[in-house]
Amino acid sequence: MYTGWCEERRTSCGGSQRGKGVFLPSWLCVSLFFSALLGQAYPQCPDSCQCASDTATVLCSDANLREIPEGIPPDTVSLHLERNYIRNIPESAFSDLVHLRDLYLSHNRIDSLASGALRHLGPELRLLDLSHNQLRQASREEFGSTRAKTRLYHNPWHCDCALQELVETLNLEPETVNGIICESSVRGLGEGSRWEDPGSQGEHAGQPLVKLLDSGVNFCSLQRKTTDVAMLVTMFVWFFMVIVYVVYYVRQNQAEARRHLEYLKSLPSPRKTPIETDTLSTGF
């Protein structure tokens, strides 16, 4: 490529100047040639981002992004996406980043994670920062088997069994674990009717999740009790409906039987013939 350019400029690599050509030393031609090859080998950096090939770092911070950018180099080791307007993470967002070690997603507006959104992150991941977002619910299926140090603080969490299981599975950063606050929580037995007060935040609102778990609170147990009660109520309603139907069916049949009997009584009696009368009177 660049050798041809040199010849087009009437320049011979290592030669002398001819006519109006421009002399380029051979080492510069070789340098330009290999630069062209390297430029074709390295992927293009996504728009609004800066890529440092020497450290395999991609900087997309403060870029007004609303979704995960496409075209992130597959050899990226550190990816910075903090301070943007990203709202969700699709399942295939990081499927090609098998060498990723640090993923910064803090200070966004993430309120949902697709099922298995972080499952494709390789075992080399060391840090996953999801702090300062809008996450309310999450489960183990969305995080996969990652063992990276994880930051989940400063999110409006709804504390339930799924979040409890997730927290017990993840490798949370110790310095930030107390920042996982329950903005609302599953309502246990004795907290009133769920249907009468749907806006209630539960008795554990405003408390750190880890401290609640350390004190003996078990959201999975509360959820199972609530489920059992709901099942009992459902079974009672179903049984009541069956009883009502049986009573209705019996009464309906009794009414039909009475109407049929009254109809039979209303029919005229058959008249007796003279032969039948004489036979009855003589005893023959």
Secondary structure as the mmCIF struct_conf table of DSSP 4:
data_model
#
loop_
_struct_conf.conf_type_id
_struct_conf.id
_struct_conf.beg_label_comp_id
_struct_conf.beg_label_asym_id
_struct_conf.beg_label_seq_id
_struct_conf.end_label_comp_id
_struct_conf.end_label_asym_id
_struct_conf.end_label_seq_id
HELX_RH_AL_P HELX_RH_AL_P1 TYR A 2 GLU A 8
TURN_TY1_P TURN_TY1_P1 ARG A 9 ARG A 10
TURN_TY1_P TURN_TY1_P2 CYS A 13 GLY A 14
BEND BEND1 GLY A 15 GLY A 15
TURN_TY1_P TURN_TY1_P3 GLY A 19 LYS A 20
HELX_RH_AL_P HELX_RH_AL_P2 SER A 26 ALA A 41
BEND BEND2 TYR A 42 TYR A 42
HELX_LH_PP_P HELX_LH_PP_P1 PRO A 43 PRO A 46
TURN_TY1_P TURN_TY1_P4 ASP A 47 SER A 48
STRN STRN1 GLN A 50 ALA A 52
TURN_TY1_P TURN_TY1_P5 SER A 53 ALA A 56
STRN STRN2 THR A 57 LEU A 59
TURN_TY1_P TURN_TY1_P6 SER A 61 ASP A 62
BEND BEND3 ALA A 63 ALA A 63
BEND BEND4 ARG A 66 GLU A 67
HELX_LH_PP_P HELX_LH_PP_P2 ILE A 68 PRO A 69
BEND BEND5 GLU A 70 GLU A 70
TURN_TY1_P TURN_TY1_P7 PRO A 74 ASP A 75
BEND BEND6 VAL A 77 VAL A 77
STRN STRN3 SER A 78 HIS A 80
BEND BEND7 ARG A 83 ASN A 84
STRN STRN4 ASN A 88 ILE A 89
TURN_TY1_P TURN_TY1_P8 GLU A 91 ASP A 96
TURN_TY1_P TURN_TY1_P9 VAL A 98 HIS A 99
STRN STRN5 ASP A 102 TYR A 104
BEND BEND8 HIS A 107 ASN A 108
STRN STRN6 SER A 112 LEU A 113
TURN_TY1_P TURN_TY1_P10 SER A 115 HIS A 120
BEND BEND9 LEU A 121 LEU A 121
TURN_TY1_P TURN_TY1_P11 PRO A 123 GLU A 124
STRN STRN7 LEU A 127 ASP A 129
BEND BEND10 HIS A 132 ASN A 133
HELX_RH_AL_P HELX_RH_AL_P3 ARG A 140 PHE A 143
TURN_TY1_P TURN_TY1_P12 GLY A 144 SER A 145
BEND BEND11 ALA A 148 ALA A 148
STRN STRN8 LYS A 149 ARG A 151
BEND BEND12 HIS A 154 ASN A 155
STRN STRN9 TRP A 157 CYS A 159
BEND BEND13 ASP A 160 ASP A 160
HELX_RH_AL_P HELX_RH_AL_P4 CYS A 161 THR A 169
BEND BEND14 LEU A 170 LEU A 170
STRN STRN10 ASN A 171 LEU A 172
HELX_RH_3T_P HELX_RH_3T_P1 PRO A 174 GLY A 179
STRN STRN11 ILE A 181 ILE A 181
STRN STRN12 CYS A 182 SER A 185
TURN_TY1_P TURN_TY1_P13 LEU A 189 GLY A 190
BEND BEND15 GLU A 191 GLU A 191
TURN_TY1_P TURN_TY1_P14 ARG A 194 GLU A 196
TURN_TY1_P TURN_TY1_P15 PRO A 198 GLY A 199
TURN_TY1_P TURN_TY1_P16 GLU A 203 GLY A 206
BEND BEND16 GLN A 207 GLN A 207
STRN STRN13 PRO A 208 PRO A 208
HELX_RH_AL_P HELX_RH_AL_P5 LEU A 209 ASP A 214
TURN_TY1_P TURN_TY1_P17 SER A 215 GLY A 216
HELX_RH_AL_P HELX_RH_AL_P6 PHE A 219 SER A 266
BEND BEND17 LEU A 267 LEU A 267
HELX_LH_PP_P HELX_LH_PP_P3 PRO A 268 THR A 273
HELX_RH_AL_P HELX_RH_AL_P7 PRO A 274 THR A 282
#
